Amino acid sequence: MSVTSKIDIVIQKSKDVIAILGGLIGVFVVLLWLAGRSFTAGYYEAMNIPYSHITLSVWEYAERGWTWLVGYSIVALFAIGSGLTLGYVVWVFLESLVGWAKNLFETIYQRVVKTKQQVKKDENKRWLTWIQRILTEVYEKLVKRILLAGYVLFVIIYICSVLLVILLGVQRVLALLYDQGIKEGNKDVTRNGTQVELISDKPLVLGTPSLISTTDNSTLYLYQGFRLLTYNDNRYYVFENVDSNTCRPESVYIVDRGQLVQVNLSSVPALMPNCVPQPVTTPAKSP
Protein backbone atom coordinates (compact mmCIF):
# COMPACT_ATOMS: atom_id res chain seq x y z
CA MET A 1 0.00 0.00 0.00
CA SER A 2 1.38 3.37 -1.02
CA VAL A 3 1.93 6.30 1.31
CA THR A 4 -0.78 8.28 -0.49
CA SER A 5 -3.32 5.51 0.10
CA LYS A 6 -2.45 5.37 3.81
CA ILE A 7 -2.86 9.13 4.10
CA ASP A 8 -6.28 8.94 2.38
CA ILE A 9 -7.38 6.21 4.83
CA VAL A 10 -6.25 8.30 7.83
CA ILE A 11 -8.06 11.36 6.47
CA GLN A 12 -11.26 9.37 5.91
CA LYS A 13 -11.11 7.87 9.41
CA SER A 14 -10.52 11.35 10.87
CA LYS A 15 -13.58 12.64 9.03
CA ASP A 16 -15.64 9.75 10.42
CA VAL A 17 -14.44 10.47 13.96
CA ILE A 18 -15.22 14.18 13.60
CA ALA A 19 -18.69 13.36 12.27
CA ILE A 20 -19.38 11.05 15.22
CA LEU A 21 -18.11 13.63 17.72
CA GLY A 22 -20.25 16.31 16.08
CA GLY A 23 -23.32 14.13 16.41
CA LEU A 24 -22.57 13.35 20.07
CA ILE A 25 -22.02 17.03 20.84
CA GLY A 26 -25.34 17.85 19.19
CA VAL A 27 -27.14 15.24 21.28
CA PHE A 28 -25.45 16.55 24.44
CA VAL A 29 -26.50 20.14 23.66
CA VAL A 30 -30.09 19.01 23.10
CA LEU A 31 -30.04 17.18 26.44
CA LEU A 32 -28.66 20.26 28.17
CA TRP A 33 -31.38 22.39 26.59
CA LEU A 34 -34.10 19.95 27.67
CA ALA A 35 -32.64 19.79 31.17
CA GLY A 36 -32.54 23.58 31.41
CA ARG A 37 -36.11 23.91 30.14
CA SER A 38 -37.41 21.35 32.63
CA PHE A 39 -35.59 22.97 35.55
CA THR A 40 -36.63 26.48 34.47
CA ALA A 41 -40.26 25.46 33.97
CA GLY A 42 -40.46 24.19 37.55
CA TYR A 43 -38.48 27.15 38.87
CA TYR A 44 -40.80 29.79 37.44
CA GLU A 45 -43.92 27.78 38.21
CA ALA A 46 -42.95 28.06 41.87
CA MET A 47 -42.92 31.83 41.35
CA ASN A 48 -46.35 31.84 39.68
CA ILE A 49 -44.78 33.24 36.53
CA PRO A 50 -46.15 31.87 33.24
CA TYR A 51 -43.31 29.99 31.64
CA SER A 52 -44.28 31.36 28.22
CA HIS A 53 -43.28 34.85 29.47
CA ILE A 54 -39.66 33.85 30.06
CA THR A 55 -37.10 34.22 27.28
CA LEU A 56 -33.75 32.45 27.64
CA SER A 57 -31.04 31.44 25.20
CA VAL A 58 -29.92 27.85 24.65
CA TRP A 59 -26.78 28.43 26.73
CA GLU A 60 -28.78 30.03 29.56
CA TYR A 61 -30.94 26.90 29.67
CA ALA A 62 -27.78 24.77 29.66
CA GLU A 63 -26.24 26.82 32.47
CA ARG A 64 -29.32 26.36 34.64
CA GLY A 65 -29.65 22.62 34.10
CA TRP A 66 -26.22 21.11 33.56
CA THR A 67 -25.31 20.50 37.22
CA TRP A 68 -28.58 18.73 37.98
CA LEU A 69 -28.44 16.88 34.65
CA VAL A 70 -25.01 15.45 35.46
CA GLY A 71 -26.06 14.34 38.93
CA TYR A 72 -29.32 12.73 37.91
CA SER A 73 -27.77 11.28 34.73
CA ILE A 74 -25.30 9.30 36.84
CA VAL A 75 -28.23 7.67 38.63
CA ALA A 76 -30.07 7.10 35.33
CA LEU A 77 -26.95 5.65 33.67
CA PHE A 78 -26.52 3.25 36.58
CA ALA A 79 -30.10 2.02 36.07
CA ILE A 80 -29.61 1.79 32.30
CA GLY A 81 -26.30 -0.02 32.80
CA SER A 82 -27.99 -2.54 35.07
CA GLY A 83 -30.61 -3.18 32.39
CA LEU A 84 -27.98 -3.55 29.68
CA THR A 85 -25.98 -5.96 31.85
CA LEU A 86 -29.07 -8.09 32.42
CA GLY A 87 -29.77 -8.06 28.70
CA TYR A 88 -26.19 -9.13 27.97
CA VAL A 89 -26.48 -12.01 30.43
CA VAL A 90 -29.67 -13.17 28.68
CA TRP A 91 -27.91 -12.83 25.33
CA VAL A 92 -24.98 -15.01 26.47
CA PHE A 93 -27.41 -17.60 27.86
CA LEU A 94 -29.36 -17.79 24.60
CA GLU A 95 -26.16 -17.96 22.59
CA SER A 96 -24.92 -20.81 24.78
CA LEU A 97 -28.27 -22.59 24.43
CA VAL A 98 -28.18 -22.27 20.66
CA GLY A 99 -24.58 -23.52 20.58
CA TRP A 100 -25.54 -26.54 22.70
CA ALA A 101 -28.47 -27.35 20.41
CA LYS A 102 -26.24 -27.03 17.35
CA ASN A 103 -23.58 -29.30 18.87
CA LEU A 104 -26.23 -31.86 19.82
CA PHE A 105 -27.59 -31.86 16.28
CA GLU A 106 -24.10 -32.24 14.77
CA THR A 107 -23.34 -35.12 17.17
CA ILE A 108 -26.47 -36.99 16.13
CA TYR A 109 -25.68 -36.32 12.48
CA GLN A 110 -22.10 -37.58 12.79
CA ARG A 111 -23.27 -40.73 14.56
CA VAL A 112 -25.68 -41.45 11.73
CA VAL A 113 -22.88 -40.98 9.19
CA LYS A 114 -20.52 -43.22 11.17
CA THR A 115 -23.16 -45.91 11.62
CA LYS A 116 -23.90 -45.80 7.90
CA GLN A 117 -20.25 -46.47 7.14
CA GLN A 118 -20.21 -49.49 9.47
CA VAL A 119 -23.46 -51.07 8.25
CA LYS A 120 -23.05 -53.62 5.45
CA LYS A 121 -26.66 -54.31 4.48
CA ASP A 122 -27.96 -52.15 1.67
CA GLU A 123 -31.42 -51.90 3.23
CA ASN A 124 -30.05 -50.46 6.44
CA LYS A 125 -27.85 -48.10 4.46
CA ARG A 126 -30.92 -46.83 2.63
CA TRP A 127 -32.64 -46.16 5.92
CA LEU A 128 -29.61 -44.35 7.27
CA THR A 129 -29.26 -42.39 4.03
CA TRP A 130 -32.91 -41.36 4.34
CA ILE A 131 -32.40 -40.31 7.98
CA GLN A 132 -29.25 -38.42 6.98
CA ARG A 133 -31.14 -36.58 4.24
CA ILE A 134 -34.00 -35.76 6.60
CA LEU A 135 -31.60 -34.41 9.22
CA THR A 136 -29.82 -32.31 6.59
CA GLU A 137 -33.05 -30.85 5.26
CA VAL A 138 -34.42 -30.21 8.75
CA TYR A 139 -31.23 -28.42 9.75
CA GLU A 140 -30.84 -26.41 6.56
CA LYS A 141 -34.49 -25.46 6.04
CA LEU A 142 -35.90 -25.39 9.53
CA VAL A 143 -33.38 -25.27 12.35
CA LYS A 144 -31.08 -22.69 10.75
CA ARG A 145 -34.02 -20.47 9.83
CA ILE A 146 -35.51 -20.75 13.32
CA LEU A 147 -32.15 -19.90 14.88
CA LEU A 148 -31.65 -16.96 12.51
CA ALA A 149 -35.19 -15.69 13.11
CA GLY A 150 -34.68 -16.07 16.85
CA TYR A 151 -31.45 -14.07 16.73
CA VAL A 152 -33.02 -11.32 14.63
CA LEU A 153 -36.09 -11.16 16.89
CA PHE A 154 -33.96 -11.04 20.01
CA VAL A 155 -31.74 -8.28 18.56
CA ILE A 156 -34.82 -6.22 17.64
CA ILE A 157 -36.38 -6.72 21.08
CA TYR A 158 -33.05 -5.98 22.77
CA ILE A 159 -32.49 -2.75 20.82
CA CYS A 160 -36.08 -1.60 21.41
CA SER A 161 -35.73 -2.40 25.12
CA VAL A 162 -32.49 -0.41 25.34
CA LEU A 163 -34.08 2.57 23.57
CA LEU A 164 -37.15 2.32 25.82
CA VAL A 165 -34.97 2.22 28.95
CA ILE A 166 -32.99 5.24 27.71
CA LEU A 167 -36.16 7.20 26.93
CA LEU A 168 -37.66 6.35 30.31
CA GLY A 169 -34.38 7.33 31.97
CA VAL A 170 -34.33 10.69 30.17
CA GLN A 171 -37.99 11.27 31.04
CA ARG A 172 -37.30 10.47 34.68
CA VAL A 173 -34.28 12.79 34.79
CA LEU A 174 -36.33 15.63 33.25
CA ALA A 175 -39.12 15.03 35.78
CA LEU A 176 -36.60 15.16 38.63
CA LEU A 177 -35.17 18.38 37.20
CA TYR A 178 -38.66 19.87 37.06
CA ASP A 179 -39.30 18.98 40.71
CA GLN A 180 -35.90 20.35 41.68
CA GLY A 181 -36.73 23.59 39.86
CA ILE A 182 -39.91 23.93 41.93
CA LYS A 183 -37.93 23.42 45.15
CA GLU A 184 -35.32 26.00 44.16
CA GLY A 185 -38.04 28.42 43.11
CA ASN A 186 -39.81 28.03 46.45
CA LYS A 187 -36.55 28.73 48.27
CA ASP A 188 -35.87 31.86 46.25
CA VAL A 189 -39.39 33.16 46.87
CA THR A 190 -39.54 32.53 50.61
CA ARG A 191 -35.95 33.64 51.21
CA ASN A 192 -36.24 36.61 48.90
CA GLY A 193 -34.39 39.59 50.34
CA THR A 194 -34.48 42.03 47.42
CA GLN A 195 -36.88 44.91 47.87
CA VAL A 196 -37.70 47.00 44.82
CA GLU A 197 -39.07 50.52 44.50
CA LEU A 198 -40.65 51.40 41.18
CA ILE A 199 -40.86 55.02 40.08
CA SER A 200 -42.98 55.96 37.09
CA ASP A 201 -44.18 59.17 35.48
CA LYS A 202 -47.59 57.58 34.92
CA PRO A 203 -49.93 55.73 37.31
CA LEU A 204 -49.53 51.95 37.26
CA VAL A 205 -51.92 49.23 38.38
CA LEU A 206 -49.86 48.48 41.48
CA GLY A 207 -51.97 49.91 44.26
CA THR A 208 -51.78 53.36 45.79
CA PRO A 209 -48.48 55.16 45.10
CA SER A 210 -46.64 57.86 46.95
CA LEU A 211 -46.34 61.11 45.01
CA ILE A 212 -42.99 62.74 44.33
CA SER A 213 -42.74 66.33 43.14
CA THR A 214 -39.83 67.15 40.86
CA THR A 215 -38.02 70.44 40.26
CA ASP A 216 -39.88 71.00 37.00
CA ASN A 217 -43.23 70.78 38.82
CA SER A 218 -44.06 67.34 37.38
CA THR A 219 -45.26 64.41 39.47
CA LEU A 220 -43.71 60.97 39.78
CA TYR A 221 -45.38 57.89 41.24
CA LEU A 222 -43.47 55.79 43.77
CA TYR A 223 -44.56 52.19 44.41
CA GLN A 224 -43.10 50.53 47.49
CA GLY A 225 -43.47 47.27 49.41
CA PHE A 226 -42.62 44.99 46.49
CA ARG A 227 -39.97 42.35 46.14
CA LEU A 228 -38.20 41.43 42.95
CA LEU A 229 -38.70 37.92 41.59
CA THR A 230 -36.73 38.25 38.38
CA TYR A 231 -35.93 40.52 35.48
CA ASN A 232 -36.32 39.07 32.00
CA ASP A 233 -36.79 40.48 28.52
CA ASN A 234 -37.03 44.12 29.78
CA ARG A 235 -39.74 43.24 32.29
CA TYR A 236 -39.70 43.28 36.07
CA TYR A 237 -41.61 40.54 37.90
CA VAL A 238 -42.50 41.70 41.43
CA PHE A 239 -44.71 40.51 44.28
CA GLU A 240 -45.85 41.60 47.74
CA ASN A 241 -46.88 38.62 49.88
CA VAL A 242 -46.29 34.87 50.03
CA ASP A 243 -49.01 32.25 50.47
CA SER A 244 -48.06 30.31 53.62
CA ASN A 245 -49.62 27.08 52.28
CA THR A 246 -47.98 26.96 48.85
CA CYS A 247 -44.91 29.13 49.60
CA ARG A 248 -45.62 30.93 46.34
CA PRO A 249 -46.39 34.60 45.67
CA GLU A 250 -50.05 35.48 46.15
CA SER A 251 -49.92 37.81 43.15
CA VAL A 252 -47.22 38.57 40.59
CA TYR A 253 -47.05 41.93 38.84
CA ILE A 254 -45.31 42.36 35.50
CA VAL A 255 -43.96 45.84 34.82
CA ASP A 256 -42.38 46.82 31.52
CA ARG A 257 -39.05 48.62 31.76
CA GLY A 258 -40.32 51.36 29.45
CA GLN A 259 -43.00 52.33 31.99
CA LEU A 260 -40.45 53.19 34.65
CA VAL A 261 -38.31 56.20 35.26
CA GLN A 262 -36.21 54.67 38.01
CA VAL A 263 -35.84 51.37 39.85
CA ASN A 264 -34.31 51.15 43.35
CA LEU A 265 -33.14 47.85 44.80
CA SER A 266 -32.25 47.21 48.44
CA SER A 267 -31.58 44.26 50.73
CA VAL A 268 -34.17 43.37 53.37
CA PRO A 269 -34.81 40.32 55.61
CA ALA A 270 -36.32 37.24 54.01
CA LEU A 271 -40.09 36.99 53.97
CA MET A 272 -40.75 33.40 55.14
CA PRO A 273 -37.42 31.52 55.25
CA ASN A 274 -38.92 28.51 57.05
CA CYS A 275 -41.97 28.11 54.82
CA VAL A 276 -42.75 24.51 53.81
CA PRO A 277 -45.29 23.85 51.01
CA GLN A 278 -48.29 21.93 52.26
CA PRO A 279 -49.49 18.90 50.25
CA VAL A 280 -52.63 19.53 48.23
CA THR A 281 -55.53 17.46 49.59
CA THR A 282 -58.54 16.53 47.50
CA PRO A 283 -61.83 16.82 49.40
CA ALA A 284 -63.66 13.54 49.82
CA LYS A 285 -66.80 13.09 47.74
CA SER A 286 -70.01 12.61 49.62
CA PRO A 287 -71.74 9.28 48.91
N, C-alpha and C positions, 0 to 999 in steps of 0.2 A: 504494500500500500504506500502510495506516494505521500510526501509531506503535505501537499496541497489537499489531498483527500482527508488526511487526519485533521487538518485545520478546519475544513468544511464540517466534519463531524462534530468537532468541539464547538464550533459556532452554532450549529443546529441544536446541540444539547443545551447550550447556554440560553438560546432563545426559548426552548421548552421550559427550562427552569424559571426564567423570567416570567413567562406566561403563567406558570403555576403560582408563583409568588404573587403576581398581580391579582390573580383570582382570589387567593387566600386573603390578601389585604382588603380586597373589595368586600368579601364576606365578613371580615372582622369589623370593617367600618359600618356595615349595615347592622351588625349585632350591637355595636356601640350606640348607634343611632336609636335602635329599638329599645335598648336598655335605658338610654337617657329619656326617651319619650315616656316610657312606663314610669320611671322614677318621678319625672316632672309632672306627669298627669296626677299621680297620687299626692305629690307635694302641693300643687295648687288647688287640688280638691279640698285638702285640709284647710286651705285659706278661703274657701268659698269663692274662688276666682274661676270663672269659666275658662277651661283649658284652651278653647278656641281664641281667646283674647291674647294669649301669650305667643310671642314671636321669638324664636331662638334659631341660631344657625346649627348646622350639623355638628360642628366642633363644640358648641356650647352644650348640646345634648350629650355628646361623648364625654365631656368634662364632668357633667353631673352624674353620669351613670357608670363610668368605667371602674371605679373602686368597688362598687357593689356587684357589678357584673363579674369581676374577677373572683371575688369571694364566693358568690353563689355558683359560679361556673365550676369551681373546684368541686363543690358538693355534687353538682349535676354530672360532671365528668366521672366522678367516682361511681355514681349510680349507673351511668351508661357503660363504664368499663366493666362493672360487675355483670351487666346484661350481656355484653360482648363476650366476656370470659365464659359465661354459662353456655352461650351459643357455640363457642369454639369447642367446649367439652362435648356438647351434643354432636357437633360435626365430626370430631375424632371418633366418637362412639359409633356413629353411623358408617363412617369410612372403614372402621375395623370390622363391623358387622358385614359390610359388603365384601371386604377382602376375605373374610372367613367363608362366606357363602361361595365366593368364586373359587377358593382353594378346594372346598368340599366338592364342588362340581367337577373341577379338573381331576381330582383324585378318583372320583367315580369313573370319569371318562377314561383315564389312563388304565384303570383296572379292567375295564371292558376291552380296551385295545390289547392289553397283555394277555387276558384270558383268551381272546380270539386267536392270538398267535400260538397259544398252547393247545388249543382244541384241534383235533384231527378230523372229526366228522364234518362233512360239508353242510349237513342240516343245522348243526349247532353254530357253524360259522355264519350261515345265513341269518340265523336269529341274532347273533351278536352284531353282525353288520347292520341289521335293521335297528337294533338298539342304539348302535353307534350313530347311525344317521339321525335317529329321533333326537338323541342327546345334542347332536350338532345343531340341528334345526331349532330345537327348543332354546339352546343357548344363544344362537345367532339372532333369531327372530323374536324371541320373547324375553329371555333373561336380560340380555344386553340392553334391549329397549326399555325394559322396566327399570333397570339400574340407571340408565341415562336419564329417563324421565324423572326418577326419584331424585337424582342429583340436581337436575334443573329446577324441579319444584322446591327442593330444600333451599337452593341458592336464592330463588325468588322470595320465598318466605323469610329467609334470613335477612336479605337486604331490606325488605319491607319492614321487618321488625326493628332493624337497626335505625332506619329512617324514622319510624314511629317513635322509638325511644328518644331519639335526638329531638324530634319536634315536641314531644311531651316535656323533655328536659328544658328546652328553650322556653316553652310556655310557662313552666313552673318557675323558672328563673325570672321571667318578666313579671309574673304575678307577685313573687317575693319582692321585686324591686318596686312595684306599685304600692304594696303594703308598707315598705320601708319609707317610700316617699311620703305617705300619709303620716307616719310617725314623726318624720323629720319636720314636716309642715306643722303638725300640732305643737312640736317643741318650739319652733320659731314664732308661732303665734302667741303661745302662753308665756314665753320668756322674752317677748318683744320688749326692747328697751329704747326704741327710737321714736321720739315724739316729733311730730311735724306740724308746722304752722304754715298755712296757705294764705297768701295775700293776693287778692285779685282786684282789678279795677271795675269789675262787674259782679253783681250778686250771683252766688252759686247756690245750688240746691244742697246745702250742707248744714242746714240749721240757721240759727241766728248769729250773725257775725258781730264783731266789734268794729267800730268805725274809726278810721285813721284819716286825719286831715293832713294834707300835704302843703308845701309852701306855695304851690300854685293854685290853692283853694279848691283842689279836686279831692274826691273822697275815695279811699281804698277800703276794702273789706277784708278783715282778718278773721280767719277760722282757726280755732284752737281746740285742743282736747282730742286730737286724732293721733293715730300711730301709723307709721309707714309699714305696709306689707312688702311691697316691691315696686320697682320702677322698670317699666318695659315698654318699648316702642313709643316713647314720648308721652307716657301716661303714668300717673301716680295712682297706686291702689292703697287706700287708707281705710281705717276702721276705728271705732270708738270702744266697743265693749266685746267681751268674750262670753260665749254661752258656756256655763259651768258644766253642762251635761256632755256636750260634744267637743268642748275645747276648741271651738271654731269661732270666727268673728260672727256677731249677730247680724251685722250689715257691712257690706263692702262698698265703698264709694270710689268711682273711677273719675279722675280729674285729668283733663288734657293739659299738657304743658303750655299750650298756647293761651289757655285761659288765665294763667297765673302771671303775676308780676314778680313775685318773690316767693321762695320756699326756704323756711328755716328748719333745720334739724337739730335736735338736742337729745342727750342721753337721759333717760329716766328709769326708775325701778321697773322690773318686770311686772306684768299684769297679774298672771296666775301661774307662777312657776311650778306649782305642785298639782296642777290640774291633770286629772286622769279621765279620758273619755269613757263614758258609761255605755255598756252594751245596749243596743236597741232591742227592746222587747216588743213582741207582737201581742196585742190584746187577745185573750181567749174568746172564741166565738160562743155565743149563748146557744144552747141546744134548742 
